[in-house]
Amino acid sequence: MDHIGIDLGGRESQVCVRNSAGAIIEEARRPTTELGRWLASRAPARVVLETCTEAFRLAGVAQRHGHEVRVVAATLVRALGVGQRGLKNDERDARTLSEASCRIDLPSVHIPTVVSQEVKAMCVSREALVRMRTVLVNRVRSYLRSRIGERLRATPDTLPAKVRRALIDDPEGLPAHLERLLVVLEALRAQIAEADVELKVLARADVRMRRLMTVPGVGPVTAARFVAALDDVGRFPNAASVASYLGLIPGENTTGFRTKRTRLTRAGAPQVRWALGQAAWSLYLHRPRDPMVQWAKQVATRRGAQVANTALARKLAHVLYAMWKHGTTYDPARGARPVAA
């Protein structure tokens, strides 16, 4: 079997092909957009890529043409020799990847399905709109405080109309630069509303997300983020491995006879942790009789509300995993066990 190392670039990529004996049989610089057709013309081989924006798309194309694909984590490629001794260029990187593949069976990060990639892209686009809205809302509020000396009570949706009413009788009127921000805010409100509808339609059509949304506090955003992050529930042996994958477990610094637990590892996607944290707060505030909330309140009396919310977010990850794996809906009676006194 040949081993193909590819150093991906935005426009052009460097390719290095070695035979099973490790000898280089082909080296070339090819347009990144043509790599799919080039791989389709070759016999099945092992293709090695470093994680980057284009890696998963090309990995899916290579898999469809019968190639074995290894997408190597960026934290590992340096250990393989990429950038060693301060010498790094596309040709050396492609050679290093193909040479390492000849020696060992390189571990690969999970290659998500096309569906999961698209769900994640939808969530990322929506979050980008929300971030833009937050920046503009903060700018408008800041200007108003400097102008009228008080904080205007309004949600992001009602802010434009209230700002216009507040300044309509002002001698200076509504400045053009502020009106531009308000117009963009109104456009963002409409686009975010459309994105929310799109996610709701997607969640209702996906049996996995419908199941997860039976948990109080879990809506379309949390369900979509969770499903896109795990992609294939079968690759996790238990709920603890899911919490570890999402970075919701404490770290450890053990040396000699000293064992020390550290703060959360935060090893997984931060957007998923944020979504689970928001779902946990919603559950904590609005479902006080839920067994999971009662358990979290016991934790809060000992460790504080913030630690309790993190613990509840971790428990939510456990519950969502179990429901997905076993094809069940939420049963409050199985949500938590009392904390021993």
Secondary structure, DSSP 8 states (H G I E B T S, - for coil): --EEEEE--SSEEEEEEE-TTS-EEEEEEEEGGGHHHHHHTS-S-EEEEE-STTHHHHHHHHHHTT-EEEEE-HHHHHHHTTTGGG---HHHHHHHHHHHHHHS---------HHHHHHHHHHHHHHHHHHHHHHHHHHHHHHHHHHHSS-----TTTHHHHHHHHHHTSTT---HHHHHHHHHHHHHHHHHHHHHHHHHHHHHH-HHHHHHTTSTT--HHHHHHHHHHHS-GGG-SSHHHHHHHTT-SEEE--BTTB--EEEE---S-HHHHHHHHHHHHHHHHH-TTSHHHHHHHHHHHHH-HHHHHHHHHHHHHHHHHHHHHHT----GGGS------
